[in-house]
Every structure is written in C-alpha cells, then in structure tokens.
Amino acid sequence: MATKTKGGAFELSLERLEKIVEELQASELPLEARLKRFEEGVALVRECKKSLDTAAKKVEVLIKSSGGKVEARLFDEVRQRLRETGSGEYEAKEETTD
C-alpha cells in the first residue's frame, strides 16, 4: 500500500490507485495478482473517501446571518450563493417560522 507522509496521504493513495487501475487495464497480470490489486484498490478508495469526507467537514464556513445568529454552511453552498448575488457578498437565506 502507499507510504503515508503527513499532508500527502490522500495524494499518495490516489496515485497508487491510479497505478492499480492501469495495471488492471493492461490485463497482463494473472488472476490471483489482479484480485490482490483489486482488493488493495478497494481499500484505497475507502481511505480516499474518508479523507474527502473529513476535508468536507473542515470546509464549513461560519456565516453570521442578518438575524444575528451564527450558521454553519458548506463551502459549496456559500460559493453558489455568492455566484447568485453576483456582488461577492454572502446573503443568508431568511427562514421564517410562523
């Protein structure tokens, strides 16, 4: 499996996964070796997904809404709202409960 270094584990795992895919596509490996590569690839996919999920949680942006309360918004949602306003300023959606 890929060697882990601080700050580069995801990139190393992804690079190893790409090499495994190339090896499997070449079809030159015996069945047993292909199964071992596939198993390693599945483990790497899970590892990469976990890293991406962790990163997504860290990419939450805190926004102070016009109502004065702090809200946690995912980065993609904030970026989309910035595009919608076109002004570069975030406008929190008001949610009314009557």
C-alpha positions as CSV (number, residue, x, y, z in Angstrom):
1,M,0.0,0.0,0.0
2,A,1.1,3.6,-0.4
3,T,3.6,5.1,2.0
4,K,2.0,7.7,4.2
5,T,3.5,11.1,4.8
6,K,2.0,14.0,6.7
7,G,-0.1,16.2,4.4
8,G,0.2,13.9,1.4
9,A,-1.6,10.7,2.4
10,F,-4.6,11.4,0.1
11,E,-2.4,12.2,-2.9
12,L,-0.2,9.2,-2.4
13,S,-3.3,6.9,-2.1
14,L,-4.8,8.4,-5.2
15,E,-1.6,8.0,-7.1
16,R,-1.3,4.3,-6.1
17,L,-5.0,3.8,-7.0
18,E,-4.3,5.2,-10.5
19,K,-1.4,2.8,-10.9
20,I,-3.6,-0.1,-9.9
21,V,-6.2,0.8,-12.4
22,E,-3.5,1.0,-15.1
23,E,-2.2,-2.4,-14.1
24,L,-5.7,-3.9,-14.2
25,Q,-6.5,-2.4,-17.6
26,A,-3.3,-3.9,-19.0
27,S,-4.7,-7.4,-18.4
28,E,-1.2,-8.9,-18.2
29,L,-1.5,-10.0,-14.6
30,P,-2.6,-13.5,-13.5
31,L,-6.0,-13.7,-11.9
32,E,-4.6,-14.0,-8.3
33,A,-2.5,-10.9,-8.7
34,R,-5.4,-9.0,-10.3
35,L,-7.6,-9.9,-7.3
36,K,-4.9,-8.7,-4.9
37,R,-4.6,-5.4,-6.8
38,F,-8.4,-5.0,-6.8
39,E,-8.6,-5.6,-3.0
40,E,-5.9,-3.0,-2.5
41,G,-7.8,-0.6,-4.7
42,V,-11.0,-1.0,-2.8
43,A,-9.1,-0.3,0.5
44,L,-7.6,2.8,-1.1
45,V,-11.0,4.0,-2.4
46,R,-12.4,3.8,1.1
47,E,-9.3,5.6,2.5
48,C,-9.7,8.4,0.0
49,K,-13.4,8.7,0.6
50,K,-12.7,9.0,4.4
51,S,-10.1,11.7,3.7
52,L,-12.5,13.6,1.4
53,D,-15.4,13.4,4.0
54,T,-13.1,14.7,6.7
55,A,-12.0,17.6,4.4
56,A,-15.6,18.4,3.6
57,K,-16.4,18.8,7.2
58,K,-13.4,21.1,7.7
59,V,-14.5,23.3,4.8
60,E,-17.6,24.5,6.6
61,V,-17.8,28.3,6.6
62,L,-19.4,30.1,9.6
63,I,-21.7,32.9,8.5
64,K,-23.3,35.5,10.6
65,S,-26.8,35.9,9.2
66,S,-28.8,39.1,9.2
67,G,-30.8,37.7,12.1
68,G,-27.6,37.8,14.2
69,K,-27.2,34.0,14.7
70,V,-24.2,32.1,13.5
71,E,-24.9,29.4,10.9
72,A,-22.6,26.7,9.6
73,R,-22.8,26.5,5.8
74,L,-20.9,24.1,3.5
75,F,-18.4,25.9,1.3
76,D,-20.1,24.9,-1.9
77,E,-23.4,26.3,-0.7
78,V,-21.7,29.6,0.2
79,R,-19.9,29.8,-3.2
80,Q,-23.2,29.2,-5.0
81,R,-24.9,31.9,-3.1
82,L,-22.0,34.3,-3.9
83,R,-22.5,33.5,-7.6
84,E,-26.2,34.1,-7.3
85,T,-25.8,37.5,-5.8
86,G,-23.0,38.5,-8.2
87,S,-21.8,41.0,-5.7
88,G,-19.3,38.9,-3.9
89,E,-21.2,39.3,-0.7
90,Y,-23.0,36.4,1.0
91,E,-26.6,36.9,1.8
92,A,-28.1,34.3,4.2
93,K,-31.4,32.9,3.2
94,E,-34.0,34.0,5.7
95,E,-36.1,31.2,7.1
96,T,-39.3,32.3,8.7
97,T,-41.2,30.2,11.1
98,D,-44.8,31.4,11.7
